[in-house]
């Protein structure tokens, strides 16, 4: 009997000592409670491991193991977490602390945040991750970017939002969506209100003109908007209400097939009705946005990240605007379809192919003193992009080829005899670029690397006016061949950049210097316009269709300091940039009463210089982020850069803790001067006084296991600087509330 009892006891102890267990649960951000994907989970010193999925979930099955082992949670952007197995079996949610120096909050927040823009020359780069705007009550991408001290968002009465950067113009900023160029061939601008912010993974920003990979049109910078392809939910519905009887709802659906295919669909509908200040009219806007994405992972690496994939995307945005006071209607339809291949085939081979087709239908109807006027245009564009990278021991080489082929059909039906009745334009552009980066390790901790980069880009462009119908002096229409018939331009540009990186255990720094020249070619908009051949007050200014030229130099420094010995301060970050731009043949536009297209001239020489500074502090375990920013620009010709503030200050504060989120934005802008169209059809210069205001965003997330609820409050211009422009309040208080449910 004693022997039997001893044997049973031995088996029981052995079972406790070595048995089978299952550790499962979710891995979350300690402050935001957001699930973290791609976390490596393993048993220390044993070959047991797994990885969290896109929902942050994991299940680690262990065989014949005792309770004395350690479970390790490892992610490149977070501090490593180690928990005894015995304790891990009792936990369902595992929280990770962000690592300041590894995250490098401006450069990368997680593995998935690798920037495509980083392939270009080293320069000022900002990444805004979904954490900073998702569920915060922002209306669109323009609403998000307007509080940056280097950015100006221009919103017209139809709700169209265009972006300008560093004192430049909207046509000087190139916008990409999933690597596809979105700027219209018509005027080289893009309406940011057409992008649904709830469908965005992150926004990447290059500030400055020394980009080589993305073309010469980017005199001021690049915006790259990356959509979400692999969502961490199956379905989500968001409803918002706000000022001016505004409201929008957003439906997103996601599904995974065969562990390789990801499909998502998104629809958004929004509308608003704004009264004039005298209540004798109103503006009514409505938008419909649809998008669909399909991603097929052809191969994955050991950590589960995609090595080769094919993605397809379709986007359709409709905008309708009605102004009752001047009987104005605008209809805008933008469609985009694209196919993209990404291939990371080993450490020395990288390949990217993008093909897209974009169409833009625009129709505008006005009534001027009982005189009818209707303008419409159809613009389509084919875009192709090929990139291939080669990595070697101490240097890398990237080569790229880009092709664009666009057509513009323009028509006017009016009682007024405008200069142009109809026209057809075509534009073909080819560009090739090579970027050589040499990485030179120094062997020193203080200065770890000294990188040198060179680029050469060559562009060839052909603009043609196929045919045109004008009104002659006898008020009878006549057919004329293309006025400019054909314009062929080509140009090669060289850029140089050097970057120094170094630091110590708790500090990192980066210093760069870039210099180069840019060339921007006339658009179809310039061909449609009429050159103003002579200005009596400035006889040296003569209009032409010659390309604009730009020479730019920039110096930038970034310092990140982690402070582990200070209890309340996790670390801080400081950025400082100085740049100078010299322009030749800078286009300026002005409008007449009876012309829908402007007259333009060229400034032989213009300059735009600036200095920008940003400081950030990360407090209390990264629960609070505080940011201060300032910019000062020196503009030689304000007519060439209308509605641009030369001074801007911003203050931001963001708080995240266990699903609670608070974001405060304060900004102050200097005076702006620009050209607008008056209600009676006249155009003139209008100054806008400098002003300051603040925005507030509040949200709370409730996690009910498989169902999540998010409640938001968003207030813009809460100090209510009620500036009136042509009877419409443009800096007035706006308040929005919303609720979202996801499964």
C-alpha positions as MATLAB code, in Angstrom:
seq = 'XXXXXXXXXXXXXXXXXXXXXXXXXXXXXXXXXXXXXXXXXXXXXXXXXXXXXXXXXXXXXXXXXXXXXXXXXXXXXXXXXXXXXXXXXXXXXXXXXXXXXXXXXXXXXXXXXXXXXXXXXXXXXXXXXXXXXXXXXXXXXXXXXXXXXXXXXXXXXXXXXXXXXXXXXXXXXXXXXXXXXXXXXXXXXXXXXXXXXXXXXXXXXXXXXXXXXXXXXXXXXXXXXXXXXXXXXXXXXXXXXXXXXXXXXXXXXXXXXXXXXXXXXXXXXXXXXXXXXXXXXXXXXXXXXXXXXXXXXXXXXXXXXXXXXXXXXXXXXXXXXXXXXXXXXXXXXXXXXXXXXXXXXXXXXXXXXXXXXXXXXXXXXXXXXXXXXXXXXXXXXXXXXXXXXXXXXXXXXXXXXXXXXXXXXXXXXXXXXXXXXXXXXXXXXXXXXXXXXXXXXXXXXXXXXXXXXXXXXXXXXXXXXXXXXXXXXXXXXXXXXXXXXXXXXXXXXXXXXXXXXXXXXXXXXXXXXXXXXXXXXXXXXXXXXXXXXXXXXXXXXXXXXXXXXXXXXXXXXXXXXXXXXXXXXXXXXXXXXXXXXXXXXXXXXXXXXXXXXXXXXXXXXXXXXXXXXXXXXXXXXXXXXXXXXXXXXXXXXXXXXXXXXXXXXXXXXXXXXXXXXXXXXXXXXXXXXXXXXXXXXXXXXXXXXXXXXXXXXXXXXXXXXXXXXXXXXXXXXXXXXXXXXXXXXXXXXXXXXXXXXXX';
ca = [
       0.000    0.000    0.000;
       2.858    2.415    0.843;
       4.522    1.598   -2.463;
       1.306    2.276   -4.360;
       0.816    5.612   -2.548;
       4.413    6.647   -3.331;
       3.950    5.746   -7.009;
       0.751    7.794   -7.305;
       2.411   10.749   -5.574;
       5.388   10.541   -7.921;
       3.140   10.621  -10.982;
       1.256   13.612   -9.587;
       4.457   15.572   -8.915;
       5.822   14.651  -12.320;
       2.622   15.880  -13.903;
       3.070   19.218  -12.149;
       6.742   19.301  -13.074;
       6.313   18.573  -16.769;
       2.989   18.724  -18.589;
       1.160   20.353  -21.515;
      -0.072   23.975  -21.343;
      -1.682   26.567  -23.627;
      -0.864   30.275  -23.207;
      -3.284   32.478  -25.148;
      -4.696   35.983  -25.153;
      -4.113   39.406  -26.730;
      -1.062   41.683  -26.776;
      -1.914   45.369  -26.379;
      -0.295   48.798  -26.246;
      -0.107   49.693  -22.541;
      -1.570   53.178  -23.066;
      -3.992   52.969  -25.986;
      -5.121   49.357  -25.429;
      -4.743   48.843  -29.184;
      -3.890   45.310  -30.276;
      -0.321   44.809  -31.519;
       0.318   42.508  -34.456;
       3.600   40.784  -35.369;
       4.723   40.284  -31.745;
       7.103   37.316  -31.381;
       6.163   35.118  -28.397;
       8.409   32.272  -27.302;
       9.690   30.283  -24.320;
      13.130   31.412  -23.268;
      15.851   28.881  -24.271;
      13.271   26.466  -25.748;
      12.036   25.957  -29.359;
       8.417   26.981  -28.689;
       7.110   30.124  -30.363;
       4.323   31.916  -32.229;
       3.344   35.382  -33.499;
       0.304   37.581  -32.861;
      -2.138   37.988  -35.732;
      -3.620   41.252  -37.019;
      -6.039   41.261  -34.055;
      -3.189   40.941  -31.533;
      -4.337   37.427  -30.652;
      -2.046   34.441  -30.134;
      -2.096   30.864  -28.901;
       1.119   29.190  -27.742;
       0.854   25.403  -27.261;
       3.496   23.879  -24.981;
       4.258   20.175  -24.597;
       6.044   18.441  -21.740;
       7.223   21.625  -20.038;
       7.374   22.757  -16.415;
       6.055   25.978  -14.878;
       9.483   27.458  -14.096;
      10.137   28.675  -17.644;
       9.817   32.276  -18.894;
       7.466   33.533  -21.646;
       9.047   36.296  -23.770;
       7.110   38.937  -25.775;
       9.357   40.676  -28.301;
       8.629   43.454  -30.839;
      11.008   45.881  -32.516;
       9.000   48.940  -31.381;
       8.370   47.931  -27.760;
      10.300   46.957  -24.650;
      10.696   43.197  -24.313;
       8.290   41.674  -21.775;
       9.246   38.561  -19.784;
       6.648   36.762  -17.610;
       6.907   33.459  -15.678;
       4.851   30.767  -17.378;
       2.880   30.151  -14.183;
       1.697   33.785  -14.211;
       1.152   33.929  -17.991;
      -1.402   31.114  -17.734;
      -3.621   33.397  -15.615;
      -3.452   36.482  -17.904;
      -5.564   37.185  -20.983;
      -4.222   40.659  -21.909;
      -0.463   41.303  -22.132;
       0.615   44.974  -22.288;
       3.830   46.231  -23.897;
       5.616   49.529  -23.224;
       6.767   51.469  -26.319;
      10.511   51.906  -26.742;
      11.307   55.524  -27.561;
      14.623   55.147  -29.364;
      13.579   52.056  -31.288;
      10.238   53.521  -32.279;
      11.823   56.821  -33.311;
       8.338   58.285  -33.337;
       8.845   60.419  -36.391;
      10.483   57.693  -38.450;
       8.792   54.416  -37.532;
       6.208   53.256  -35.021;
       6.153   49.567  -35.917;
       7.390   47.129  -38.518;
       4.428   47.911  -40.728;
       5.355   51.624  -40.726;
       8.410   51.261  -42.961;
       8.282   54.294  -45.182;
       8.489   54.114  -48.944;
       9.651   57.722  -48.885;
      12.799   56.636  -47.022;
      14.039   55.161  -50.309;
      14.572   58.709  -51.555;
      17.430   61.001  -50.555;
      17.772   61.697  -46.804;
      15.683   64.745  -45.885;
      12.935   65.961  -43.563;
      10.522   63.033  -43.172;
       7.418   62.821  -40.957;
       5.134   59.831  -40.431;
       1.685   60.250  -38.865;
       0.462   56.823  -37.795;
      -3.164   55.773  -37.390;
      -2.776   56.047  -33.604;
      -2.711   59.836  -33.917;
      -5.943   60.234  -35.908;
      -7.996   57.028  -35.943;
     -11.158   57.429  -33.885;
     -10.293   61.039  -33.010;
     -13.166   62.680  -34.917;
     -11.193   64.063  -37.879;
     -13.331   64.633  -40.967;
     -10.709   63.988  -43.653;
      -6.962   64.046  -44.286;
      -6.977   67.811  -44.816;
      -8.554   68.263  -41.393;
      -5.699   66.224  -39.912;
      -2.814   68.035  -41.619;
      -3.988   71.636  -41.121;
      -2.400   71.941  -37.655;
       1.143   71.197  -38.890;
       3.248   74.360  -38.689;
       4.609   73.854  -42.229;
       1.275   73.110  -43.941;
      -1.613   75.256  -45.155;
      -4.931   73.679  -46.151;
      -6.948   75.771  -48.599;
     -10.675   74.946  -48.440;
     -12.968   76.488  -51.041;
     -16.725   76.884  -50.732;
     -17.401   73.559  -52.445;
     -15.500   71.730  -49.700;
     -12.492   70.994  -51.899;
      -9.283   70.936  -49.835;
      -5.845   71.380  -51.359;
      -2.550   71.319  -49.515;
       0.396   73.678  -49.735;
       3.624   73.320  -47.837;
       6.453   75.591  -46.706;
       4.881   78.702  -48.219;
       4.604   77.147  -51.686;
       1.515   76.548  -53.821;
      -0.833   73.575  -54.070;
       0.585   72.513  -57.437;
       4.013   72.255  -55.785;
       2.928   69.304  -53.594;
       2.632   65.803  -55.087;
       0.117   63.470  -53.406;
       0.446   59.681  -53.632;
      -2.143   57.119  -52.537;
      -0.694   53.630  -52.126;
       2.203   54.637  -54.385;
      -0.093   56.014  -57.119;
       0.240   59.656  -58.110;
      -3.106   61.402  -57.495;
      -2.415   64.913  -58.843;
      -4.586   65.820  -61.790;
      -2.904   66.291  -65.164;
      -5.179   69.312  -65.511;
      -3.612   71.570  -62.866;
      -1.326   69.237  -60.863;
      -3.359   69.504  -57.628;
      -5.416   66.982  -55.657;
      -8.482   67.355  -53.428;
      -7.669   65.804  -50.023;
     -11.350   65.716  -49.060;
     -11.747   62.812  -51.504;
      -9.717   60.523  -49.208;
     -11.595   58.781  -46.404;
      -9.420   59.129  -43.298;
     -10.957   56.018  -41.717;
      -9.425   54.029  -44.579;
      -5.857   55.250  -43.927;
      -3.027   53.371  -42.183;
      -0.543   56.251  -42.061;
       0.402   59.526  -43.760;
       4.016   60.082  -44.801;
       5.352   63.578  -45.487;
       8.563   64.732  -47.152;
       9.123   68.461  -46.775;
      11.354   70.101  -49.340;
      12.135   69.937  -53.043;
      15.156   67.640  -52.993;
      13.234   64.502  -53.876;
      14.494   62.435  -56.782;
      12.264   59.372  -56.876;
       8.915   61.171  -57.021;
       9.426   63.662  -59.836;
      10.224   67.321  -60.314;
       6.679   68.583  -59.657;
       7.328   68.394  -55.909;
       8.830   71.850  -55.383;
       7.465   71.921  -51.812;
       7.125   68.276  -50.796;
       5.462   64.863  -51.007;
       2.381   63.422  -49.277;
       2.116   59.620  -49.389;
      -1.155   58.213  -48.031;
      -1.056   54.500  -47.220;
      -4.461   52.770  -47.028;
      -5.298   49.910  -44.675;
      -5.249   46.553  -46.390;
      -5.179   44.149  -43.435;
      -7.657   45.380  -40.847;
      -7.914   44.038  -37.293;
     -11.710   43.802  -37.501;
     -14.352   42.199  -39.727;
     -16.876   45.034  -39.856;
     -17.018   48.620  -38.614;
     -19.722   51.293  -38.762;
     -19.124   54.955  -37.831;
     -21.737   57.720  -37.630;
     -20.922   61.419  -37.097;
     -23.071   64.540  -36.694;
     -22.009   68.152  -36.475;
     -22.301   71.827  -37.311;
     -24.161   73.045  -40.416;
     -26.492   70.044  -40.359;
     -23.499   67.962  -41.307;
     -23.421   64.225  -40.969;
     -21.606   61.260  -42.369;
     -21.617   57.527  -41.971;
     -18.868   55.093  -42.790;
     -19.130   51.324  -43.369;
     -16.024   49.132  -43.618;
     -15.961   45.381  -44.285;
     -12.907   43.096  -44.216;
     -12.418   39.409  -44.824;
      -9.489   37.004  -45.056;
      -9.550   34.047  -47.446;
      -7.291   30.992  -47.430;
      -4.794   32.754  -45.099;
      -3.375   34.531  -48.158;
      -6.050   36.840  -49.547;
      -7.284   39.992  -47.792;
     -10.368   41.793  -49.072;
     -11.816   45.085  -47.814;
     -14.642   47.380  -48.880;
     -15.437   50.876  -47.647;
     -18.321   53.259  -48.240;
     -18.732   56.757  -46.833;
     -21.563   59.249  -47.345;
     -21.444   62.805  -46.026;
     -23.288   66.088  -46.404;
     -23.646   69.581  -44.956;
     -25.632   72.792  -45.431;
     -23.989   76.116  -44.499;
     -25.946   79.405  -44.387;
     -24.601   82.746  -45.526;
     -23.968   85.303  -42.803;
     -27.015   87.348  -43.890;
     -29.112   84.141  -44.125;
     -30.022   84.990  -47.744;
     -28.566   81.843  -49.160;
     -26.769   78.631  -48.350;
     -24.049   76.234  -49.491;
     -24.950   72.559  -49.748;
     -22.300   69.857  -50.160;
     -22.565   66.086  -50.403;
     -19.979   63.376  -51.015;
     -20.050   59.639  -51.684;
     -16.853   57.641  -51.322;
     -16.375   53.973  -52.256;
     -13.175   51.961  -52.158;
     -12.234   48.290  -52.428;
      -8.882   46.582  -51.843;
      -7.646   43.079  -52.551;
      -4.240   41.802  -51.411;
      -2.758   38.409  -52.220;
       0.356   37.433  -50.255;
       2.500   35.301  -52.551;
       5.198   34.648  -49.935;
       5.971   35.538  -46.314;
       9.185   35.656  -44.306;
       9.833   33.812  -41.042;
       8.105   36.512  -38.977;
       4.953   36.418  -41.116;
       5.570   39.681  -42.964;
       4.834   39.744  -46.679;
       7.820   39.228  -48.996;
       5.883   39.185  -52.257;
       2.347   40.435  -52.800;
      -0.082   41.588  -55.458;
      -2.667   44.211  -54.541;
      -5.572   45.702  -56.461;
      -7.461   48.842  -55.528;
     -10.495   50.745  -56.786;
     -11.622   54.141  -55.481;
     -14.595   56.272  -56.534;
     -15.397   59.673  -55.011;
     -18.337   61.906  -55.936;
     -18.731   65.509  -54.801;
     -21.793   67.700  -55.389;
     -21.964   71.382  -54.443;
     -24.761   73.950  -54.709;
     -24.564   77.673  -53.892;
     -28.069   79.131  -53.744;
     -26.944   82.774  -53.611;
     -25.190   82.780  -57.000;
     -26.945   79.706  -58.463;
     -23.707   77.777  -58.717;
     -23.411   74.006  -59.090;
     -20.318   71.805  -59.099;
     -20.242   68.086  -59.850;
     -16.982   66.226  -59.421;
     -16.340   62.513  -60.027;
     -12.898   61.014  -59.372;
     -12.152   57.340  -60.091;
      -8.932   55.405  -59.657;
      -8.038   51.788  -60.322;
      -4.578   50.356  -59.700;
      -2.586   47.124  -59.581;
       0.613   46.838  -57.563;
       3.282   44.164  -57.188;
       5.828   44.180  -54.351;
       8.645   41.667  -54.315;
      11.341   41.330  -51.667;
      13.237   38.361  -53.055;
      16.117   37.928  -50.673;
      18.442   40.579  -49.234;
      19.794   41.855  -52.568;
      16.716   42.124  -54.720;
      13.665   44.349  -54.436;
      11.080   45.000  -57.115;
       7.978   47.204  -57.286;
       5.522   47.597  -60.155;
       2.517   49.962  -60.126;
      -0.039   50.538  -62.875;
      -3.080   52.798  -62.513;
      -5.818   54.486  -64.505;
      -7.478   57.636  -63.168;
     -10.386   59.723  -64.473;
     -11.723   63.073  -63.315;
     -15.081   64.441  -64.498;
     -15.824   68.026  -63.486;
     -18.862   70.134  -64.336;
     -19.486   73.698  -63.091;
     -22.579   75.811  -63.717;
     -22.895   79.509  -62.765;
     -25.488   82.232  -63.221;
     -23.949   85.729  -63.541;
     -26.642   88.441  -63.550;
     -29.071   86.140  -65.389;
     -26.323   85.058  -67.780;
     -25.750   81.309  -67.956;
     -22.296   79.837  -67.881;
     -21.327   76.145  -67.890;
     -17.841   74.650  -67.905;
     -16.903   70.972  -67.977;
     -13.801   68.917  -68.469;
     -12.852   65.280  -68.573;
      -9.314   64.295  -67.641;
      -7.948   60.763  -67.750;
      -4.451   59.571  -66.957;
      -2.443   56.351  -67.179;
       0.361   56.024  -64.649;
       3.113   53.373  -64.633;
       5.935   53.037  -62.127;
       8.777   50.529  -62.061;
      11.364   50.365  -59.256;
      14.198   47.956  -58.609;
      16.740   48.079  -55.791;
      20.151   46.471  -55.470;
      21.805   46.111  -52.062;
      25.535   45.571  -51.662;
      27.916   45.550  -48.722;
      28.444   49.294  -48.378;
      26.081   50.870  -50.867;
      22.682   50.498  -52.473;
      21.370   51.500  -55.875;
      17.753   52.161  -56.843;
      16.590   52.697  -60.381;
      13.080   53.712  -61.401;
      11.080   54.479  -64.524;
       7.779   56.404  -64.555;
       5.337   56.997  -67.393;
       2.241   59.201  -67.589;
      -0.203   59.586  -70.460;
      -3.148   61.955  -70.025;
      -5.898   63.625  -72.057;
      -8.034   66.665  -71.244;
     -11.335   67.473  -72.993;
     -12.500   70.985  -72.113;
     -15.852   72.605  -73.011;
     -17.694   75.866  -72.254;
     -21.351   76.665  -72.954;
     -22.107   80.285  -72.072;
     -23.991   83.390  -73.115;
     -20.691   85.183  -72.519;
     -18.223   84.942  -75.393;
     -15.285   83.525  -73.487;
     -11.897   83.176  -75.072;
     -12.084   79.379  -75.458;
     -15.186   77.350  -76.321;
     -13.628   73.875  -76.378;
     -10.229   72.254  -76.581;
      -8.498   68.886  -76.463;
      -5.060   68.520  -74.873;
      -2.717   65.580  -74.433;
       0.285   65.155  -72.184;
       2.908   62.414  -72.174;
       5.679   62.280  -69.627;
       8.543   59.844  -69.129;
      11.048   59.934  -66.315;
      14.013   57.827  -65.284;
      15.972   58.105  -62.040;
      18.935   56.482  -60.356;
      19.767   56.892  -56.648;
      23.111   55.741  -55.259;
      23.527   55.560  -51.481;
      26.894   54.813  -49.904;
      26.865   53.663  -46.290;
      30.129   54.252  -44.431;
      30.368   52.815  -40.894;
      32.949   54.688  -38.844;
      33.441   52.201  -36.007;
      32.676   54.929  -33.482;
      29.689   55.058  -31.139;
      29.486   58.847  -31.324;
      29.424   58.866  -35.143;
      28.189   55.479  -36.311;
      27.627   56.135  -40.031;
      28.413   58.799  -42.588;
      26.193   58.274  -45.624;
      26.525   59.981  -48.991;
      23.778   59.890  -51.633;
      23.644   61.004  -55.259;
      20.763   61.004  -57.711;
      20.250   61.801  -61.361;
      16.825   62.178  -62.922;
      15.893   62.770  -66.549;
      12.383   63.731  -67.690;
      10.926   64.110  -71.150;
       7.482   65.640  -71.664;
       5.270   66.297  -74.672;
       2.274   68.660  -74.364;
      -0.045   68.997  -77.363;
      -3.196   70.921  -78.223;
      -4.998   68.607  -80.622;
      -7.692   71.098  -81.540;
      -9.346   74.193  -80.147;
     -12.476   76.257  -80.859;
     -12.344   79.962  -80.010;
     -14.717   82.908  -80.354;
     -13.620   85.489  -82.936;
     -14.121   89.261  -82.754;
     -17.513   89.005  -84.530;
     -18.802   86.757  -81.719;
     -18.843   83.756  -84.015;
     -17.041   80.598  -83.127;
     -14.140   79.430  -85.233;
     -12.009   76.324  -85.285;
      -8.296   76.826  -84.864;
      -5.460   74.352  -84.639;
      -3.547   74.217  -81.401;
      -2.223   77.657  -80.498;
       0.933   76.198  -79.069;
       0.494   73.123  -81.262;
       3.246   71.152  -79.570;
       5.680   71.689  -76.738;
       8.487   69.266  -76.052;
      10.681   69.696  -73.007;
      13.372   67.611  -71.432;
      15.627   68.180  -68.482;
      18.101   66.380  -66.278;
      18.585   67.208  -62.618;
      21.268   66.219  -60.122;
      20.847   66.068  -56.355;
      23.257   65.397  -53.523;
      22.723   64.546  -49.866;
      24.880   63.526  -46.944;
      23.699   62.202  -43.592;
      25.513   61.650  -40.317;
      24.072   59.327  -37.660;
      25.312   58.531  -34.206;
      24.586   58.644  -30.518;
      24.982   56.657  -27.334;
      22.936   54.217  -25.279;
      20.103   56.666  -24.574;
      20.610   59.237  -27.341;
      20.510   59.226  -31.123;
      21.015   62.032  -33.612;
      20.830   62.542  -37.352;
      22.214   65.443  -39.386;
      21.665   65.878  -43.119;
      22.582   68.315  -45.866;
      20.890   68.172  -49.264;
      21.209   70.291  -52.368;
      19.969   70.073  -55.933;
      17.874   71.531  -58.706;
      14.328   70.825  -59.888;
      12.334   71.423  -63.057;
       8.541   71.641  -63.193;
       6.872   71.539  -66.588;
       3.760   73.538  -67.612;
       0.487   71.702  -67.066;
      -2.603   71.454  -69.264;
      -3.991   74.252  -67.105;
      -1.204   76.534  -68.354;
      -1.906   75.548  -71.958;
      -5.574   76.341  -71.449;
      -4.719   79.734  -69.970;
      -3.838   82.830  -71.922;
      -0.346   84.295  -71.545;
      -0.376   87.949  -70.543;
       2.318   89.092  -72.894;
       3.077   92.508  -71.400;
       2.711   94.171  -68.000;
       3.108   97.994  -68.293;
       4.265   98.265  -64.702;
       6.781   95.436  -65.071;
       7.933   95.346  -68.711;
      10.662   92.837  -67.885;
       7.997   90.206  -67.095;
       6.901   88.330  -70.227;
       4.687   85.235  -70.156;
       5.915   82.034  -71.729;
       5.418   78.313  -71.461;
       8.954   77.638  -70.363;
       9.359   75.259  -67.406;
       9.893   76.577  -63.898;
      13.287   75.954  -62.358;
      14.256   75.662  -58.732;
      17.538   75.409  -56.844;
      17.295   74.266  -53.247;
      19.590   73.727  -50.282;
      18.502   72.346  -46.913;
      20.151   71.513  -43.602;
      18.335   69.480  -40.962;
      19.091   67.969  -37.570;
      17.131   65.549  -35.388;
      17.986   64.588  -31.794;
      16.174   61.949  -29.714;
      17.023   61.522  -26.046;
      15.651   58.777  -23.801;
      15.678   59.629  -20.077;
      15.324   56.370  -18.095;
      16.576   58.008  -14.867;
      13.816   60.658  -14.827;
      10.575   59.216  -13.524;
       8.032   61.414  -15.307;
       9.899   62.131  -18.568;
      10.509   59.211  -20.941;
      12.414   61.321  -23.446;
      12.359   64.220  -25.846;
      12.908   64.945  -29.513;
      14.087   68.059  -31.347;
      14.068   68.868  -35.074;
      15.486   71.941  -36.796;
      15.495   72.638  -40.553;
      16.698   75.546  -42.648;
      16.109   75.728  -46.408;
      16.459   78.153  -49.273;
      14.754   78.022  -52.691;
      15.647   80.097  -55.760;
      13.112   80.118  -58.619;
      13.403   80.980  -62.297;
      10.385   81.576  -64.567;
       7.910   81.273  -61.667;
       4.284   81.224  -62.880;
       1.792   83.772  -61.517;
      -1.930   83.693  -62.345;
      -4.651   86.361  -62.403;
      -8.303   86.208  -63.498;
     -10.519   88.501  -65.572;
     -14.285   88.877  -65.151;
     -15.372   87.021  -68.288;
     -12.687   84.365  -68.478;
     -12.856   80.988  -66.768;
      -9.154   80.518  -67.282;
      -6.586   82.895  -65.860;
      -3.994   84.962  -67.591;
      -0.511   84.213  -66.378;
       2.911   85.728  -66.418;
       6.293   84.640  -65.164;
       8.473   86.097  -62.456;
      12.035   85.918  -63.793;
      13.431   85.432  -60.303;
      11.790   84.654  -56.964;
      12.963   83.237  -53.661;
      11.424   81.416  -50.712;
      13.495   80.700  -47.609;
      12.468   79.310  -44.268;
      13.396   77.936  -40.880;
      11.343   75.338  -38.964;
      11.700   73.943  -35.462;
       9.805   71.229  -33.590;
      10.255   69.971  -30.020;
       8.466   66.994  -28.451;
       8.387   65.541  -24.956;
       7.140   62.035  -24.055;
       5.830   61.788  -20.488;
       4.610   59.203  -17.973;
       5.282   56.028  -19.891;
       4.422   57.597  -23.253;
       0.907   58.337  -22.022;
       1.340   62.034  -22.829;
       3.044   63.645  -25.820;
       3.571   67.410  -25.987;
       4.750   69.143  -29.161;
       5.780   72.735  -29.878;
       6.453   73.956  -33.410;
       7.308   77.180  -35.194;
       8.017   78.204  -38.779;
       9.196   81.451  -40.362;
       9.240   81.968  -44.132;
      10.657   84.768  -46.272;
       8.656   85.164  -49.529;
       9.980   87.552  -52.161;
       6.760   87.779  -54.248;
       3.433   87.189  -52.460;
       1.529   87.359  -55.752;
       3.404   84.241  -56.842;
       2.591   82.519  -53.515;
      -0.968   83.682  -52.601;
      -2.708   83.010  -49.270;
       0.478   81.900  -47.519;
       1.350   82.793  -43.949;
       4.955   83.718  -43.313;
       4.706   82.865  -39.598;
       3.006   79.936  -37.884;
       3.183   78.525  -34.357;
       1.585   75.317  -33.090;
       1.152   73.513  -29.784;
      -0.099   69.934  -29.554;
      -0.829   67.685  -26.605;
      -1.938   64.060  -26.866;
      -2.978   61.808  -23.990;
      -3.702   58.068  -24.284;
      -4.529   55.737  -21.421;
      -6.558   52.527  -21.419;
      -8.863   53.562  -24.243;
      -9.197   57.231  -23.235;
      -7.777   59.697  -25.736;
      -7.408   63.476  -25.554;
      -5.824   65.642  -28.243;
      -5.393   69.423  -28.104;
      -4.145   71.541  -31.027;
      -3.433   75.280  -30.810;
      -2.098   77.282  -33.743;
      -1.339   80.865  -34.707;
      -0.932   82.031  -38.300;
       0.239   85.305  -39.809;
      -1.547   87.404  -42.442;
      -2.495   85.868  -45.797;
      -3.168   87.599  -49.121;
      -4.804   85.902  -52.110;
      -7.158   86.136  -55.080;
     -10.816   85.067  -54.886;
     -13.924   85.278  -57.086;
     -16.613   87.670  -55.805;
     -20.323   86.817  -55.899;
     -20.894   89.064  -58.939;
     -18.062   87.389  -60.865;
     -15.344   89.908  -60.070;
     -11.883   88.847  -58.906;
      -9.659   90.758  -56.554;
      -7.008   90.585  -53.880;
      -8.257   89.987  -50.356;
      -6.085   90.056  -47.232;
      -6.880   87.715  -44.368;
      -5.675   88.876  -40.980;
      -3.519   86.575  -38.931;
      -5.354   84.650  -36.235;
      -5.022   82.009  -33.562;
      -7.394   79.238  -32.575;
      -7.509   75.767  -31.084;
      -9.033   72.350  -31.767;
     -10.003   69.609  -29.337;
     -10.519   65.877  -29.924;
     -11.822   63.472  -27.271;
     -12.560   59.766  -27.589;
     -13.182   56.671  -25.494;
     -12.956   53.072  -26.619;
     -14.892   50.288  -24.947;
     -13.614   46.771  -25.561;
     -16.377   44.194  -25.183;
     -14.282   41.208  -26.270;
     -15.303   40.712  -29.913;
     -17.187   44.016  -30.148;
     -15.626   47.469  -29.718;
     -17.418   50.773  -29.279;
     -15.768   54.164  -29.853;
     -17.325   57.519  -28.873;
     -15.773   60.768  -30.166;
     -16.096   64.522  -29.754;
     -14.290   66.911  -32.077;
     -14.267   70.702  -31.926;
     -12.549   73.015  -34.436;
     -11.825   76.726  -33.992;
     -13.358   76.642  -30.538;
     -12.394   80.254  -29.773;
     -14.679   81.156  -32.728;
     -12.706   83.661  -34.816;
     -15.720   84.372  -37.021;
     -13.897   85.718  -40.102;
     -16.302   86.370  -42.997;
     -15.177   85.897  -46.612;
     -17.800   86.876  -49.202;
     -20.594   86.256  -46.708;
     -19.323   82.866  -45.516;
     -17.698   82.238  -42.140;
     -14.359   80.518  -42.788;
     -12.810   80.400  -39.295;
     -15.932   79.696  -37.294;
     -16.555   77.170  -34.546;
     -17.456   73.654  -35.702;
     -18.408   70.769  -33.409;
     -18.795   67.083  -34.294;
     -19.796   63.996  -32.298;
     -19.609   60.415  -33.447;
     -19.904   56.791  -32.477;
     -18.337   53.722  -34.031;
     -18.955   50.006  -33.560;
     -16.616   47.339  -34.861;
     -16.608   43.575  -34.781;
];
